[in-house]
């Protein structure tokens, strides 16, 4: 799930990094386990990128790794980032988003001694693995909540860029809502980037004007605009990727959460132990990587019968008895 923005600043940073990497050579000759992270947006977004940065710090603590992260903006920058880390002898590099797939494959072909991991990807090679997070399983549950509690029978989804992994989370939300009320109406809009808070706020306000009384976003930092619009109009919203209840404690009813640190730590440990295997790794409710987390300040607004129905659906998903999206 990944994100394209701020080309100028990120490009300068990427070029500077590459220059440093080239002067140091392909390997510094040391035995330090080095782990790199490329994110398409700021790690201060409280969601997608923040989760990856948290994972990087967990790897540092648990594995004693030397870590580094960069924010990059375009596919060319993605590949330069991968290559720069590999030239410096990094053992493993994470590209945090769907659009890192092709750059990872190209870099991996030239740097067989570095392992590459793509979040929300579907590619693999000898030294390339993809992590697929089934966030739609949690957004399905959020959709059930929305349809169960809505007074208008309408909700809205606001995304950044229309990527397949983002659309899938909204498809899950819609499927969950319609499992409760087949006539429930869900509108979807994309702002075209993941940092324009004002654009997300405007899109959310337009949906509220059309009758939506629940909103969900998958827009990274721009999602704050969705929360602002919901607060302005006195309705509730859902967070995604991380637990975002603290970002808008009176507005976010629950969050569809990815436990990114556990997934990153698993593959980083494999890399350190020289057991890395290129493959697609599926992470969902059954693996403990996906959750729906209620905001404790607002949880009492969900009737016990509704919570029980959502919990029953969650158990079916976990056991493989309910497929939320095709």
C-alpha positions, -999 to +999 in steps of 0.1 A: +000+000+000+022+026-008+024+061-017+038+086-042+045+122-030+070+150-025+093+141-054+117+170-050+128+165-014+128+128-016+148+127-048+175+149-033+177+126-003+178+095-025+206+109-046+226+119-015+222+084-001+234+068-033+265+090-034+273+079+001+267+043-007+289+043-037+319+058-018+316+031+008+315+003-017+295-029-018+305-042+016+321-025+046+338-057+056+320-058+089+297-084+104+270-060+115+235-070+104+221-041+084+185-035+077+171-008+054+136+006+050+121+026+021+088+043+027+067+063+002+055+087+028+064+102+061+068+078+091+048+103+112+015+094+094+002+074+124-007+045+101+010+027+072+044+042+072+045+047+110+039+009+113+069+002+091+091+025+111+080+009+143+089-025+128+123-012+119+129-002+155+117-036+167+142-052+144+169-030+159+160-040+195+154-077+189+182-085+164+208-059+173+206-046+138+220-014+124+190+002+107+183+030+083+152+044+066+145+068+037+114+084+023+113+080-015+089+094-040+090+078-075+098+043-090+132+056-100+139+067-065+126+033-052+152+014-072+180+038-064+172+034-027+173-004-030+206-003-049+221+022-025+214+000+005+227-031-013+259-013-023+265-005+014+263-042+023+228-042+038+215-077+044+179-070+039+159-040+025+121-035+029+102-015+003+070-006+020+043-007-006+027-024-037+046-001-061+080-013-049+076-047-067+094-041-100+122-020-086+129-047-060+130-074-087+155-054-108+177-046-079+176-081-066+189-095-099+220-074-095+226-078-058+221-116-050+236-112-015+209-088-003+174-099+005+145-077-006+110-076+009+079-058-006+049-050+016+015-056-001+033-072-030+027-104-050+062-110-065+089-134-054+124-145-065+153-163-049+161-132-028+127-114-030+097-120-007+064-102-006+042-097+025+005-097+017-016-081+045-053-091+043-065-059+058-098-064+040-106-090+067-107-062+093-124-036+071-151-062+065-158-061+102-157-023+102-183-024+074-205-046+095-203-021+124-211+008+100-242-009+086-254-020+120-251+015+136-259+038+107-290+059+108-288+069+071-279+037+054-249+053+038-211+054+043-180+067+025-145+054+017-117+079+010-085+067-005-052+082-016-041+066-049-063+039-064-040+010-060-053-026-060-044-032-023-064-001-013-094-009-034-094-043-018-097-028+017-127-008+005-142-039-012-140-056+022-157-028+039-185-028+014-190-066+016-192-064+054-218-036+053-239-054+027-238-086+048-258-067+073-279-046+050-280-055+013-293-020+005-266-002+023-249+024+000-211+030+001-195+058-019-158+057-028-134+086-037-097+089-043-077+121-037-048+111-060-021+113-033-015+104+003-006+137+019-032+162+009-052+166+041-074+193+027-084+172-003-093+143+019-113+166+041-132+180+012-140+145-003-152+134+031-174+165+036-190+159+002-199+123+012-213+135+045-234+161+025-248+131+005-259+114+037-229+093+048-228+090+086-198+067+087-164+071+070-134+049+065-101+060+049-070+044+035-051+075+027-021+075+051-013+110+064-042+125+044-066+104+065-064+131+091-086+152+068-112+125+069-112+125+107-115+163+107-145+162+084-162+136+106-156+156+137-169+188+120-202+170+112-205+149+144-202+115+128-179+085+133-150+071+113-127+041+111-089+042+111-067+019+091-033+003+091-026+014+127-047+020+158-057+056+151-081+062+180-056+086+196-056+107+164-092+115+169-104+100+202-140+113+199-144+103+162-126+070+155-149+042+166-124+014+157-094+008+135-085-020+110-049-027+122-019-044+106+007-057+130+036-048+108+064-052+133+057-090+138+057-096+101+089-076+094+107-092+124+099-127+111+116-122+077+144-101+091+153-129+115+153-154+086+177-131+067+200-128+097+200-166+102+207-171+065+174-189+061+156-163+039+133-178+013+118-158-015+080-163-015+047-146-010+038-145+028+001-142+036-007-124+068-043-121+081-065-127+111-055-163+114-018-154+116-025-127+142-013-099+119-047-083+113-071-070+140-101-048+144-094-027+175-121-007+192-115+028+206-120+023+244-135+057+247-163+049+222-167+012+225-197+015+248-216+030+218-216-004+202-245-026+215-236-060+228-256-078+202-237-060+174-203-067+190-213-104+193-223-105+156-190-089+145-170-113+168-188-143+153-179-131+117-143-125+129-140-161+141-154-175+108-128-155+089-101-167+112-111-203+107-114-199+069-151-203+068-158-168+055-140-153+025-146-115+027-135-106-009-131-127-041 
